């Protein structure tokens, strides 16, 4: 994790899950150091990029159906039950 100056602005640069992250902070080196400290804390607490620990079960079931069928499930109206009115 590093802080560097390019032109008039300071930037932060670090790697997260094999992806390089670079952010422009502004003209203050002190602010850039605060932001990089905040990012380190978020990564340690698993809050960086709003990581969810367990996926939404409805979306995961829909995803499984998409993977099996290759398309989204079709919503069909429920059949009418009971006596006919004829």
QUIMO-V896264 format. One record per residue. D_CENTER is the distance of its C-alpha to the mean C-alpha in whole Angstrom. Layout:
{{D_CENTER} {D_CENTER}}
This chain:
{{21} {23} {24} {26} {28} {28} {31} {31} {27} {25} {22} {20} {19} {18} {16} {13} {13} {15} {14} {16} {14} {17} {17} {20} {21} {25} {28} {28} {28} {28} {25} {23} {24} {23} {19} {19} {21} {18} {15} {17} {17} {14} {13} {16} {15} {12} {10} {9} {5} {6} {6} {8} {12} {13} {12} {13} {17} {18} {15} {15} {19} {19} {17} {20} {22} {21} {21} {24} {26} {24} {23} {22} {25} {27} {28} {32} {34} {35} {39} {42} {44} {47} {50} {51} {53} {55}}
